[in-house]
């Protein structure tokens, strides 16, 4: 009799739980591609429940990726401070917990890697040398303190290591050409000119060259690495379908095609995939991460970020997703005052004019403008 009663209680509870489970949206079970705007608020309980069951605290999620993949590509949005902070706060753990021995980034030239290595292994951190290094890189207006603080953080890690521990490397991936001069040719030279055609080829092949550099410095050396690049360079599964002549390859896709699951890419939240904020309860205040494959978000359309490229299913442009904070709590980058020198202004005046107009007549005027408008 006790067994029968217990069985009845179990069945009643089970039926009750099933009845309380949120209904699965039809577009999830049918695997239909769906616009974010077409997701009904009636679907939110199911999506909230899925996140509660399948997401992990951010560190558990992020660090576990290095157990399964040789490199993890972190796609940042250039103007969001928290994307740099996310990386800086985890550099020590990436080394000691995850075994990462090399970090590669988009923000310095491949030909300057010997100089960069000196900066991160010097006995004392040289902020003046780092600033000179930053000024010499391709943009000449990249006054983001948060990006260059990564050099300081890698240096601090290396100084904390014992003599028998290998130093963390920081590897610049970008092409050796001066990007500002290349862009200037694209916008000022006739399409039929050799200068224009040479510049176009450089821009079109930039991501492929970055992928080759990364392959040589990390993949072929069989070391564990983290790659920090701007969004649109990171996509592993997306191939360009638009008609933008400037865009031909995607660095992450080149690597994924060659190395498969040795490569994994994570999308840091920036406000782009805003459906996530509508789903999460207002009380949610912790960073979380989860894989997109197998999630109900896999077939939700998201613009890729390329100017002429159409939308793509989220699983095509993100393998992993990390929610940081609500979009309204994100900040723009801190800037370096006095970044543009008189010598820079004179040398790159034509490039500055193209990008920022002809109303800025001195280095100090341009520098002040960049403090307000660069990010």
Secondary structure, 3 states (H helix, E strand, C coil): CHHHHHHHHHHHHHHHHHHHCCCCCHHHHCCCCECHHHCCHHHHHHHHHHHHHHCEEHHHHHHHHHHHCCEEEEEECCCEHHHHHHHHCCHHHHHHCCCCCEEEEEEEEHHHHHHHHHHHHCCCCCHHHHHHHHHHCCCCCCCEHHHHHHHHHHHHHHHHCCCCCCCCEEEEEECCCCHHHHHHHHHHCCCCCHHHHHHHHHHHHHHHHHHHHHHHHHHCCCCCEEEEEECCCCCCCCCCCCCCCCCCCCHHHHHHHHHHHHEEEEEECCCCCCHHHHHCCCCCCCCEEEECCCCCCCCEEEECCCCCCCEEEHHHHCCEEEECCCHHHCCECCECCCCCCHHHHHHCHHHHHHHHCCCCCCHHHHHHHHHHHCC
